[in-house]
Structure formats: C-alpha cells, structure tokens
Amino acid sequence: MGIFDCAIIGGGPAGLNAALLLGRANRLVALVDTNNDHLAFELQESISRNGNAAIEFMQAAKEKLNQYPTIHSIVSQSVRAIKQSNNKLFKIYTEDGENFLAEKILLADGTKIQTAIPDIKQYYNKSIFTSPYGYGWELKDKKLIYINETGDVARTAKIIFNVSNDLVVATNGYEIKENEKRELENKGINVITDKIKEMKGHNGVLRSITFQDGLEIEREAGFITPSIYTTNTIGQGFSCDLDERGLIVVDHFGRTSEKNVYAAGDAAQPAPTEIVLSEATGIQVAITINSDISIEKF
Ligand SMILES: Cc1cc2nc3c(=O)[nH]c(=O)nc-3n(C[C@H](O)[C@H](O)[C@H](O)COP(=O)(O)OP(=O)(O)OC[C@H]3O[C@@H](n4cnc5c(N)ncnc54)[C@H](O)[C@@H]3O)c2cc1C
C-alpha cells in the first residue's frame, strides 16, 4: 500500500459518505471499519428511507464504494493505534497486524454510551432508546421512563411528554435543577433522583425499575441521555480536545484541535444522533479535507 491522502476510521454513515466524496474527488482513501453490523434497526426519521432496514442501506453503500479505485476498503478490521512519525505522516495499525501510511486522519468511529446503571445493556434498542425522534412514535402512550444523567433534563422530558403523558423522569443520582424539577412535577411527572438499582424484564422488554431506596415502578420502555459518551478509543490516542461528555471537539468544518486530524458523525456531534446528520457531517468534513489538501498541494 502507498501513502493515502486520508485514512477514515469507521465505516458508518459519516465515514462512508466522506469516503465517497473524497474518492470521487480523486483522493486516495483508506476506509477501515470493524464491520460489526451495528445498525440493526429500521430507519425512522428520514422521509427518503423511513421503514427501510439500516443494514441494507449500509451494505448497498459499501458496494457502491467498490466501483472507485481511489477507495481502498479495509473491512472487518479495527484500528488499534495511530502514530505520527517525524515526517508528519500518520501510521495506522490494525488489530490484524496490517499497517499503512496516511497524510490525514478522519475519525468517524461513532460513540458508546457510558452509564453505570445495572443491566441496562439488555434493554438498549429494545426498550430503552436514545432518540425520542427515532422511537417516540413506536412508544406513544406507553408507560415511559426518561433517564437523564446530565442535569439538563427538562428540554427532552418535554419532548417525550408529548409522546406519552405517563412519564417518570429518573436522574440516577445526578442532580436536577430545582426549577426544572418543579416544572416537570407541575405537569404530573414524577421526578426520581435516587440511583437505579435494578431493571427487570424479559428478552429486552422492560417491566419495572427498582431504585436504591426499594421503590419499584412499572415501566414499559423509555429513553436515556447518559452523562458520558466515549468515542471508540481512537480519539484519545491523539490528545484531541474532547468536550465534557467525551465527544471530539471540532470547528464548524470538522477540524479537531490536532493538525491534520478531522472528526465527523456521532463521535464529534452532540445529540441528536441521526443517520442523516452523520452523513451530512461526513460530507462536510470531506469537503474540508479535500479543500485543505488542494491548497497544500497546489
Ligand atoms: C438502536 C438505534 C436506533 C437508531 N435509530 C435511528 C433511526 O431510526 N434513524 C436515524 O437516523 N438514526 C438512528 N440511530 C442513530 C444512528 O445509528 C447514528 O447516529 C449513526 O449510525 C452514527 O453514524 P456514525 O457514522 O457517526 O457512527 P457509527 O454508525 O457508530 O459508525 C462508526 C463505525 O466505526 C466503526 N469503528 C469503531 N471503532 C473502530 C476502530 N477502532 N476501527 C475501525 N472501525 C471502528 C464501528 O464499528 C462502526 O461501524 C439509531 C441508533 C441506535 C443505536
């Protein structure tokens, strides 16, 4: 392998769109993705794809990239480390022992939710979701819980309240502003600040939630806004600036605090996390990268 103009880490909606734009701009691109088929759901928010399986759209997108000789896809591999050499080139190492060089890096490696709530993983994407826009319609009028660990609770609680009035808000031990608590309680929303001890249910279908003080409430489903996200470890490898929630800080064009390192998609984007928004930032940052290279190399 020669030297790539750009190595894209992560082949989700952001990385795929960035690869397409850069490949079509005649830039040599390496796209590395663990290919873990993580998008096992139906797309809801986009009118052009509502109800379509996300995985099918992703597979079709990957096939489209194959027609461009400028795009080198390294699938089913994780990037293990990225090191910058004295000549400023980045050396990218995969878990399988491959390595290659690139002049620029695009981090499009998504995020993971970090929360200490016991058992919650069993309910992710079955009963507990992150976006009320993605699943609010499906959870209309159900007994809902909204878990928010950030202190900025009321804004999203109001959006969920419009989907179901049968709403309990839980902060899992985190503080909530007194005025926000009163505002929610005035609408009949029970606000529980105690830590969550247990979530009960079957096959990912939530039935009840128990708190540290022993209180158990019946709930069918809900949403979570966690206190922290982590990008999939690569961002930290460079000492790129991260915000207080662990997301990569970028300027309006997708440039990080590290020279020649860019970021797009969920890894760099505060909520709401939507495929079309990730796609858009992937395109935006690819335009920035191509324009930066064009100016530098002209
Ligand atoms: C259950 C669920 C339902 C959702 N429903 C919707 C919906 O209906 N509509 C909608 O618009 N959005 C929905 N979303 C949100 C949407 O999936 C995300 O906003 C979007 O996928 C983010 O795209 P991305 O490219 O930034 O990151 P991701 O899609 O997370 O892609 C990142 C990629 O990077 C790869 N990766 C990570 N680390 C490495 C590494 N070290 N080396 C190589 N590859 C790596 C990952 O395997 C992954 O393939 C949903 C999300 C979830 C979890």
The ligand as an ORCA input file, in Angstrom:
! r2SCAN-3c Opt
* xyz 0 1
  C     -30.795      1.309     18.209
  C     -30.518      2.549     17.450
  C     -31.505      3.020     16.643
  C     -31.286      4.137     15.893
  N     -32.286      4.542     15.061
  C     -32.039      5.534     14.207
  C     -33.008      5.887     13.213
  O     -34.083      5.301     13.113
  N     -32.711      6.909     12.382
  C     -31.536      7.570     12.473
  O     -31.321      8.491     11.690
  N     -30.592      7.263     13.395
  C     -30.814      6.252     14.253
  N     -29.855      5.921     15.182
  C     -28.608      6.726     15.290
  C     -27.605      6.379     14.184
  O     -27.418      4.987     14.113
  C     -26.268      7.076     14.457
  O     -26.478      8.447     14.659
  C     -25.321      6.869     13.251
  O     -25.139      5.499     12.979
  C     -23.972      7.498     13.537
  O     -23.163      7.325     12.413
  P     -21.560      7.431     12.511
  O     -21.055      7.129     11.158
  O     -21.181      8.683     13.164
  O     -21.131      6.295     13.553
  P     -21.475      4.766     13.611
  O     -22.708      4.446     12.823
  O     -21.458      4.403     15.045
  O     -20.264      4.078     12.851
  C     -18.985      4.016     13.416
  C     -18.271      2.839     12.783
  O     -16.918      2.855     13.221
  C     -16.532      1.535     13.495
  N     -15.388      1.596     14.427
  C     -15.370      1.970     15.716
  N     -14.158      1.893     16.217
  C     -13.358      1.458     15.209
  C     -11.984      1.171     15.107
  N     -11.151      1.305     16.138
  N     -11.512      0.728     13.920
  C     -12.328      0.580     12.839
  N     -13.645      0.840     12.891
  C     -14.150      1.278     14.064
  C     -17.764      0.919     14.121
  O     -17.723     -0.495     14.070
  C     -18.842      1.473     13.203
  O     -19.039      0.653     12.062
  C     -30.046      4.813     15.960
  C     -29.034      4.334     16.795
  C     -29.259      3.206     17.535
  C     -28.156      2.675     18.410
*
